[in-house]
Every structure is written in C-alpha cells, then in structure tokens.
C-alpha cells in the first residue's frame, strides 16, 4: 500500500487559483480632503480573476461593503459619513479591494473629518495645568515628588 501526502493550498474549482491582488487607483477622495457628511468615492479596480467586493473603513469601523462583479470596475458612489463631533481632525480611511480568490489590495488615505478632539494631546500641547478636572481655586496644582 502506498500513501501520498502533500501540502497544498486548497482552492475551489475551476483550476488553480491566482495569487495577485487587484490593481486599484483611487481618484477621490484625495489625501487631506475634508469630508463633512458625505464621502464621494471614485475608484478604478482591475483583476484578471475577477473582483468580488470593496470594503471601506473609517478607523476600525466598516462604513460600507460594496459587492463587485467583473474584471474591471469603475466605482463612483456617495457614502454617508457620520459626524462624530464639532472639530475637524485627521482621520484614516482604509479601502480594501478583494478579488474572487480573496487576494486583497489595501489603500489608506489620510483625510479630515468631524470628530471629537483626540485624547492625549500632542507634545507641544501645554494644557491648562488642571487636566484632572479638580478646582484648584486659581492655584497651581501641587507638584509630584
């Protein structure tokens, strides 16, 4: 009796899967665009095995999943963006484009959106000296040891 063992990636028919991610061009939004309440998304994507979907994230939250069909797609759509505060601050949009074999192209775009002020501040942020929220009666808070 002869046993043959092999390690291979299991792929659904027909034939062998391909391993190249889709090619993607983002026309809009552009880096450093300010997005108020709608995102105008314009993307060109191609893949020889066929495209399956686009996933758009804001930070870690998925804001849209758009199914695709074909080897070349021009997507022009408008998405609603929730306003999360009154200040305009930097934000990251992540656009993932999948082909039918789940190969992925990931693009990140730094834009500006309405959000709450980020916590922690920057190195040059001096603060008020009373970040703990206690009322010090106009006096400086005590220094630590």
Secondary structure, DSSP 8 states (H G I E B T S, - for coil): ------------SSS-------EEEEEES-TT-EESSEEEEEEEEE-TT-EEEEEEEETTEEEEEEE--SSEEEEEEEEE---B-SEEEEEEEEEEEEETT--EEEEEEEEEEEE---TT--TT----S-TT----TTS------
